[in-house]
Amino acid sequence: MNDPTTIRRLYGRRQGHKLRVGQAALVEEWLPRLAVPDTGPLTSEELFGDTRPLQLEIGFGGGEHLAAQAAAHPAHGFIGCEPFLNGVVSALNHLRDGAIANVRLHMGDALEVIERLPDASLSRVYLLHPDPWPKARHAKRRMMNPGPLDLIAAKLMPGGEFRLGTDDPTYCRWSMMVMRQRRDFRWLAESAADFLTRPADWPQTRYEAKARRQEHEVWYFRYVRG
């Protein structure tokens, strides 16, 4: 396995605008209830008290996709990872307002969480509109690299699905190049329409909506773990 620590440093801001009083109270009250434990294996039993299937979203942004998927699959457990505090606040709002109880959150590096999961324990992994790091010298920071993908592959169960969404042409080409070199994932696309049209069970994120407003093309990739 390639070393996933090549992107372990978290680049960029951890917090944007200052939290309002209500937002700070939301974090103080709700995040401890829903936070992934700091240490130990992360099994379904540890997180949810039973043996339900697990799904994981890497960099959930504002949490709208995470919340929608969790609401649509109440018998599954969801883990959302996001280093950006304001995104965590947004996700907490979605979970509270929707009375969604089958989600656990980690404010930090997703790879630290993925490493602690049992092998073949995830039924689905989402990576939606990740930071493209468009400059060539920053390519090693992209999540779509052999180290992180080796780790994702190890934690996905056979037949489990990996979903990638992006509106960045450079990231799209890079991802296709990286995935063509792998034999542990099978691309589900059979025609151009399969990755140019968002599937019905793929809720739109705020980043996709922004891309559409800017008249960007958006690509939807679905891979199955072989």
C-alpha positions as a Markdown table, in Angstrom:
| # | Residue | x | y | z |
|---|---|---|---|---|
| 1 | Met | 0.0 | 0.0 | 0.0 |
| 2 | Asn | 1.2 | 3.5 | -0.8 |
| 3 | Asp | 1.6 | 5.8 | 2.1 |
| 4 | Pro | -1.6 | 7.9 | 2.5 |
| 5 | Thr | 0.3 | 10.3 | 4.8 |
| 6 | Thr | 1.5 | 12.2 | 1.7 |
| 7 | Ile | -1.5 | 14.5 | 2.2 |
| 8 | Arg | -1.7 | 14.3 | 5.9 |
| 9 | Arg | -1.1 | 18.0 | 6.4 |
| 10 | Leu | -4.4 | 19.8 | 6.3 |
| 11 | Tyr | -3.9 | 22.9 | 4.0 |
| 12 | Gly | -6.1 | 26.0 | 4.0 |
| 13 | Arg | -8.4 | 27.6 | 6.5 |
| 14 | Arg | -10.0 | 25.7 | 9.4 |
| 15 | Gln | -12.6 | 28.4 | 10.1 |
| 16 | Gly | -14.2 | 31.2 | 8.0 |
| 17 | His | -16.4 | 33.8 | 9.6 |
| 18 | Lys | -16.7 | 34.0 | 13.3 |
| 19 | Leu | -19.4 | 31.9 | 14.8 |
| 20 | Arg | -22.5 | 33.6 | 16.0 |
| 21 | Val | -23.7 | 32.9 | 19.6 |
| 22 | Gly | -26.3 | 30.4 | 18.4 |
| 23 | Gln | -23.8 | 28.6 | 16.2 |
| 24 | Ala | -21.3 | 28.3 | 19.0 |
| 25 | Ala | -23.9 | 26.9 | 21.3 |
| 26 | Leu | -24.9 | 24.4 | 18.6 |
| 27 | Val | -21.3 | 23.2 | 18.4 |
| 28 | Glu | -21.0 | 23.0 | 22.2 |
| 29 | Glu | -24.2 | 21.1 | 22.7 |
| 30 | Trp | -24.5 | 18.9 | 19.6 |
| 31 | Leu | -21.0 | 18.1 | 18.4 |
| 32 | Pro | -19.9 | 16.1 | 21.5 |
| 33 | Arg | -23.0 | 13.9 | 21.1 |
| 34 | Leu | -22.3 | 13.1 | 17.5 |
| 35 | Ala | -18.5 | 13.2 | 17.4 |
| 36 | Val | -16.5 | 10.2 | 16.4 |
| 37 | Pro | -14.5 | 8.9 | 19.4 |
| 38 | Asp | -10.9 | 10.2 | 19.5 |
| 39 | Thr | -9.3 | 6.7 | 19.9 |
| 40 | Gly | -10.0 | 3.1 | 19.3 |
| 41 | Pro | -11.4 | 1.0 | 16.4 |
| 42 | Leu | -14.5 | 2.5 | 14.7 |
| 43 | Thr | -16.9 | -0.3 | 14.3 |
| 44 | Ser | -20.6 | -0.1 | 13.7 |
| 45 | Glu | -21.2 | -1.3 | 17.3 |
| 46 | Glu | -19.0 | 1.4 | 18.7 |
| 47 | Leu | -20.6 | 4.1 | 16.7 |
| 48 | Phe | -24.2 | 3.1 | 16.6 |
| 49 | Gly | -24.6 | 0.1 | 19.0 |
| 50 | Asp | -25.5 | -2.4 | 16.3 |
| 51 | Thr | -24.1 | -4.1 | 13.1 |
| 52 | Arg | -25.7 | -1.7 | 10.5 |
| 53 | Pro | -23.8 | -1.0 | 7.3 |
| 54 | Leu | -21.6 | 2.1 | 7.2 |
| 55 | Gln | -21.2 | 4.9 | 4.7 |
| 56 | Leu | -18.6 | 7.7 | 4.8 |
| 57 | Glu | -18.3 | 11.1 | 3.2 |
| 58 | Ile | -14.9 | 12.7 | 2.9 |
| 59 | Gly | -15.1 | 16.5 | 3.1 |
| 60 | Phe | -18.9 | 16.9 | 3.5 |
| 61 | Gly | -18.8 | 20.7 | 3.0 |
| 62 | Gly | -22.1 | 22.1 | 4.3 |
| 63 | Gly | -23.5 | 18.7 | 5.1 |
| 64 | Glu | -26.6 | 18.8 | 2.9 |
| 65 | His | -25.6 | 15.7 | 0.9 |
| 66 | Leu | -24.6 | 13.8 | 4.1 |
| 67 | Ala | -27.9 | 14.7 | 5.8 |
| 68 | Ala | -30.0 | 13.8 | 2.7 |
| 69 | Gln | -28.3 | 10.4 | 2.3 |
| 70 | Ala | -28.6 | 9.6 | 6.0 |
| 71 | Ala | -32.3 | 10.5 | 6.0 |
| 72 | Ala | -32.8 | 8.3 | 2.9 |
| 73 | His | -31.0 | 5.3 | 4.5 |
| 74 | Pro | -32.1 | 5.3 | 8.2 |
| 75 | Ala | -30.9 | 1.7 | 8.7 |
| 76 | His | -27.3 | 2.7 | 7.7 |
| 77 | Gly | -24.7 | 4.5 | 9.8 |
| 78 | Phe | -23.0 | 7.5 | 8.3 |
| 79 | Ile | -19.6 | 9.1 | 9.1 |
| 80 | Gly | -18.9 | 12.6 | 7.9 |
| 81 | Cys | -15.4 | 14.1 | 7.9 |
| 82 | Glu | -14.8 | 17.8 | 7.4 |
| 83 | Pro | -11.9 | 20.0 | 8.7 |
| 84 | Phe | -13.8 | 23.3 | 8.2 |
| 85 | Leu | -15.6 | 24.4 | 11.4 |
| 86 | Asn | -18.3 | 26.4 | 9.5 |
| 87 | Gly | -19.1 | 23.3 | 7.5 |
| 88 | Val | -19.5 | 21.3 | 10.6 |
| 89 | Val | -21.9 | 23.9 | 12.0 |
| 90 | Ser | -23.9 | 23.7 | 8.8 |
| 91 | Ala | -24.1 | 19.9 | 9.0 |
| 92 | Leu | -25.2 | 20.1 | 12.7 |
| 93 | Asn | -28.0 | 22.4 | 11.6 |
| 94 | His | -29.2 | 19.9 | 9.0 |
| 95 | Leu | -29.0 | 17.0 | 11.4 |
| 96 | Arg | -30.8 | 18.8 | 14.2 |
| 97 | Asp | -33.5 | 20.3 | 12.0 |
| 98 | Gly | -34.1 | 16.9 | 10.3 |
| 99 | Ala | -34.0 | 14.9 | 13.5 |
| 100 | Ile | -31.4 | 12.7 | 11.9 |
| 101 | Ala | -29.7 | 10.4 | 14.4 |
| 102 | Asn | -27.7 | 8.0 | 12.2 |
| 103 | Val | -24.7 | 10.3 | 11.6 |
| 104 | Arg | -21.4 | 10.7 | 13.4 |
| 105 | Leu | -19.0 | 13.6 | 12.6 |
| 106 | His | -15.3 | 14.1 | 12.6 |
| 107 | Met | -13.8 | 17.6 | 12.4 |
| 108 | Gly | -10.4 | 16.9 | 10.9 |
| 109 | Asp | -8.6 | 14.6 | 8.6 |
| 110 | Ala | -10.8 | 11.9 | 7.0 |
| 111 | Leu | -7.8 | 9.5 | 6.6 |
| 112 | Glu | -7.4 | 9.4 | 10.4 |
| 113 | Val | -10.9 | 8.0 | 10.6 |
| 114 | Ile | -10.7 | 5.7 | 7.6 |
| 115 | Glu | -7.6 | 4.0 | 9.1 |
| 116 | Arg | -9.5 | 3.1 | 12.2 |
| 117 | Leu | -12.3 | 1.4 | 10.4 |
| 118 | Pro | -12.3 | -2.4 | 10.0 |
| 119 | Asp | -11.3 | -3.6 | 6.5 |
| 120 | Ala | -14.3 | -4.2 | 4.2 |
| 121 | Ser | -16.6 | -2.3 | 6.6 |
| 122 | Leu | -17.9 | 0.4 | 4.3 |
| 123 | Ser | -20.7 | 0.0 | 1.8 |
| 124 | Arg | -20.2 | 3.4 | 0.2 |
| 125 | Val | -17.6 | 6.3 | 0.2 |
| 126 | Tyr | -18.4 | 9.8 | -1.1 |
| 127 | Leu | -15.8 | 12.3 | -2.3 |
| 128 | Leu | -17.8 | 15.2 | -3.7 |
| 129 | His | -16.2 | 18.4 | -5.2 |
| 130 | Pro | -12.9 | 18.0 | -3.3 |
| 131 | Asp | -10.3 | 20.8 | -3.5 |
| 132 | Pro | -8.7 | 20.2 | -6.9 |
| 133 | Trp | -5.3 | 21.7 | -6.1 |
| 134 | Pro | -5.0 | 22.7 | -9.8 |
| 135 | Lys | -1.3 | 23.6 | -9.8 |
| 136 | Ala | 0.9 | 20.7 | -10.8 |
| 137 | Arg | 3.2 | 21.2 | -7.8 |
| 138 | His | 0.2 | 20.6 | -5.5 |
| 139 | Ala | -0.9 | 17.4 | -7.2 |
| 140 | Lys | 0.3 | 15.3 | -4.2 |
| 141 | Arg | -2.3 | 17.0 | -2.0 |
| 142 | Arg | -5.2 | 15.6 | -4.0 |
| 143 | Met | -7.3 | 12.9 | -2.4 |
| 144 | Met | -7.4 | 11.1 | -5.7 |
| 145 | Asn | -3.9 | 9.6 | -5.3 |
| 146 | Pro | -2.7 | 6.0 | -4.8 |
| 147 | Gly | -2.2 | 6.2 | -1.0 |
| 148 | Pro | -5.7 | 7.5 | -0.1 |
| 149 | Leu | -7.3 | 5.3 | -2.7 |
| 150 | Asp | -5.5 | 2.2 | -1.4 |
| 151 | Leu | -6.9 | 2.9 | 2.0 |
| 152 | Ile | -10.4 | 3.5 | 0.7 |
| 153 | Ala | -10.2 | 0.3 | -1.3 |
| 154 | Ala | -9.2 | -1.7 | 1.8 |
| 155 | Lys | -12.1 | -0.3 | 3.8 |
| 156 | Leu | -14.8 | -0.8 | 1.1 |
| 157 | Met | -16.6 | -4.1 | 1.2 |
| 158 | Pro | -16.5 | -6.1 | -2.1 |
| 159 | Gly | -19.2 | -4.6 | -4.2 |
| 160 | Gly | -19.1 | -1.4 | -2.2 |
| 161 | Glu | -19.3 | 1.9 | -4.1 |
| 162 | Phe | -17.0 | 4.8 | -4.4 |
| 163 | Arg | -18.6 | 8.1 | -5.7 |
| 164 | Leu | -16.6 | 11.0 | -6.9 |
| 165 | Gly | -18.1 | 14.3 | -8.1 |
| 166 | Thr | -16.2 | 17.3 | -9.5 |
| 167 | Asp | -16.7 | 20.3 | -11.8 |
| 168 | Asp | -12.9 | 20.9 | -12.2 |
| 169 | Pro | -11.6 | 19.8 | -15.6 |
| 170 | Thr | -8.1 | 19.2 | -14.3 |
| 171 | Tyr | -9.3 | 17.1 | -11.4 |
| 172 | Cys | -11.6 | 15.2 | -13.7 |
| 173 | Arg | -8.7 | 14.3 | -16.0 |
| 174 | Trp | -6.4 | 13.5 | -13.1 |
| 175 | Ser | -9.0 | 11.2 | -11.5 |
| 176 | Met | -9.6 | 9.3 | -14.7 |
| 177 | Met | -5.9 | 8.8 | -15.2 |
| 178 | Val | -5.4 | 7.6 | -11.6 |
| 179 | Met | -8.4 | 5.3 | -11.7 |
| 180 | Arg | -7.5 | 3.7 | -15.1 |
| 181 | Gln | -4.3 | 2.4 | -13.4 |
| 182 | Arg | -6.2 | 0.5 | -10.8 |
| 183 | Arg | -7.6 | -3.0 | -10.9 |
| 184 | Asp | -9.5 | -2.9 | -7.7 |
| 185 | Phe | -12.3 | -0.6 | -8.9 |
| 186 | Arg | -14.7 | -1.0 | -11.8 |
| 187 | Trp | -16.1 | 2.1 | -13.4 |
| 188 | Leu | -19.9 | 1.8 | -13.7 |
| 189 | Ala | -20.3 | 4.2 | -16.7 |
| 190 | Glu | -21.3 | 2.6 | -19.9 |
| 191 | Ser | -21.9 | 5.8 | -21.8 |
| 192 | Ala | -21.2 | 9.5 | -21.5 |
| 193 | Ala | -24.6 | 10.1 | -20.1 |
| 194 | Asp | -23.7 | 7.9 | -17.1 |
| 195 | Phe | -21.2 | 10.4 | -15.8 |
| 196 | Leu | -22.7 | 13.6 | -17.2 |
| 197 | Thr | -26.1 | 13.2 | -15.5 |
| 198 | Arg | -26.4 | 13.2 | -11.7 |
| 199 | Pro | -28.1 | 9.9 | -10.5 |
| 200 | Ala | -31.5 | 10.3 | -8.8 |
| 201 | Asp | -30.1 | 9.1 | -5.5 |
| 202 | Trp | -27.2 | 11.6 | -5.5 |
| 203 | Pro | -28.5 | 14.8 | -3.7 |
| 204 | Gln | -27.0 | 18.0 | -5.0 |
| 205 | Thr | -24.4 | 19.8 | -2.9 |
| 206 | Arg | -24.1 | 23.5 | -2.6 |
| 207 | Tyr | -20.8 | 23.3 | -4.5 |
| 208 | Glu | -22.5 | 21.6 | -7.4 |
| 209 | Ala | -25.3 | 24.2 | -7.4 |
| 210 | Lys | -22.7 | 26.9 | -7.5 |
| 211 | Ala | -20.9 | 25.2 | -10.4 |
| 212 | Arg | -24.2 | 25.0 | -12.3 |
| 213 | Arg | -24.8 | 28.7 | -11.7 |
| 214 | Gln | -21.4 | 29.4 | -13.2 |
| 215 | Glu | -22.3 | 27.2 | -16.1 |
| 216 | His | -19.6 | 24.6 | -15.3 |
| 217 | Glu | -19.8 | 21.1 | -16.5 |
| 218 | Val | -20.1 | 18.6 | -13.6 |
| 219 | Trp | -18.9 | 15.0 | -13.7 |
| 220 | Tyr | -20.3 | 12.1 | -11.6 |
| 221 | Phe | -18.1 | 9.0 | -11.2 |
| 222 | Arg | -19.3 | 5.7 | -9.7 |
| 223 | Tyr | -16.9 | 2.9 | -9.1 |
| 224 | Val | -17.5 | -0.5 | -7.5 |
| 225 | Arg | -14.9 | -2.2 | -5.4 |
| 226 | Gly | -13.9 | -5.4 | -7.1 |
